């Protein structure tokens, strides 16, 4: 896997619903990487996930309630 080829890898992107996080997630998707996307904005996260899936990669969405449960468990 080269620096530009992320196929076979997974990128975790926080703040993926908008701005730099969204742009980063889609850049990783264009390079073939599966994504784990994290954000509190469920609607924006769904939009980013849909756009990434349209690029042919698998996406796991982690929304606010999951983040809060993780923090509580830690």
MOMO-V981863 format. One record per backbone hydrogen bond with DSSP energy under -1.0 kcal/mol. CO is the residue of the C=O (numbers start at 1). NH is the residue of the N-H. If there is no record, write none. Layout:
co = [CO,CO]
nh = [NH,NH]
This chain:
co = [6,9,11,13,18,19,20,21,22,23,24,25,26,28,29,31,34,35,36,37,38,38,40,41,42,43,44,45,46,47,48,49,50,52,52,53,58,60,62,63,64,65,66,67,68,69,70]
nh = [9,34,36,38,22,23,24,25,26,27,28,29,30,33,32,6,11,60,13,62,15,16,42,45,46,47,48,49,50,51,52,53,54,55,57,56,35,37,39,67,68,69,70,71,72,73,74]
